[in-house]
Amino acid sequence: MIRIDDTRCVRCGLCARVCPLHCFHVESDGISIHHEEYCMHCGHCAAACPSAAIWLDDTDPDTLEPLSPLPDTTSLTALIKARRSIRDFKQESVPENVLLQALDTVRYAPTGKNLENVSWLVLEGRDTLRRVADCVIDLFRQDKRLAALVRSHERGADPIFRGAPCAVFACASGEYDLDMVNCSIAVSALDLLLPTMGLGGCWAGYVMRAAALDENVRKAMGTEEGLRPLAGLMVGIPAVSYRRVPARRPLRVIMVKGETA
Ligand SMILES: Cc1cc2nc3c(=O)[nH]c(=O)nc-3n(C[C@H](O)[C@H](O)[C@H](O)COP(=O)(O)O)c2cc1C
């Protein structure tokens, strides 16, 4: 529900400019609201309003968090280049409050249609992860190309979770065609955030693939009814650090240019 506080509204029309679904119309005597049923609750109107005049879904605009200064390009570039997949973790468990703080921040990652439909499944403890890895390996036994992986698991190594003390999975119903994208964006944001909190991660691609194919794996993971773990990350305290940025393939880009900007 959208409500404009007329005592505050300065009729600048910014709400109408930022609303992706054109719910606001600028009239000669003020702003009117149209097709409120299309509102996707993205909050852009309330976030942009210079006079904090917009109540969205009963949220008092004065309670919205003010913006903090952004990291500069150098800092963010350094983070993107320094983030590495971690496959060697300390035995210590991940502090729950730190993990929850990271997941809480990731709520602000974008979702298609602002569905905000990503929820998290956190698997903790080596015994839990081993049980899930056993199930993943059972599925992989059917694929001869994965024989080396199966052998490594049977020898007691952990090629699936890489010895991590914890793994987190972004889950959605899978009914929306962009659910996998939503979950991957959330995990990607988490992956970037972790090194700033003394943690490290590595995408759990084998588990993602196995969970997509096999209900037994989803069950072993404790996936909630109606949800699918669509993207995941092993998480822990890194036992290794890196000194340099590894080389990457050169930038490939095609620019299709028009005559006007
Ligand atoms: C979708 C995806 C799935 C991945 N799955 C695994 C995995 O199951 N096990 C693993 O050790 N690494 C996995 N990785 C990590 C990649 O191997 C790694 O990102 C790549 O080698 C580049 O290294 P960097 O992340 O340090 O830049 C995965 C990465 C992505 C993006």
The ligand as an ORCA input file, in Angstrom:
! r2SCAN-3c Opt
* xyz 0 1
  C      29.091    -21.813    -10.420
  C      30.414    -22.224     -9.816
  C      30.566    -23.516     -9.323
  C      31.762    -23.896     -8.724
  N      31.840    -25.137     -8.146
  C      32.965    -25.490     -7.482
  C      33.027    -26.726     -6.771
  O      32.074    -27.511     -6.717
  N      34.191    -27.041     -6.141
  C      35.272    -26.191     -6.150
  O      36.285    -26.528     -5.559
  N      35.230    -24.998     -6.804
  C      34.097    -24.614     -7.446
  N      34.030    -23.396     -8.078
  C      35.156    -22.457     -7.993
  C      35.843    -22.207     -9.338
  O      36.646    -23.298     -9.658
  C      36.658    -20.899     -9.178
  O      35.752    -19.823     -9.032
  C      37.551    -20.616    -10.347
  O      38.554    -21.610    -10.455
  C      38.243    -19.256    -10.230
  O      38.961    -19.114     -8.998
  P      38.631    -17.893     -8.029
  O      37.213    -18.069     -7.555
  O      39.617    -17.964     -6.926
  O      38.781    -16.638     -8.830
  C      32.851    -22.986     -8.677
  C      32.684    -21.697     -9.165
  C      31.491    -21.311     -9.701
  C      31.312    -19.880    -10.166
*
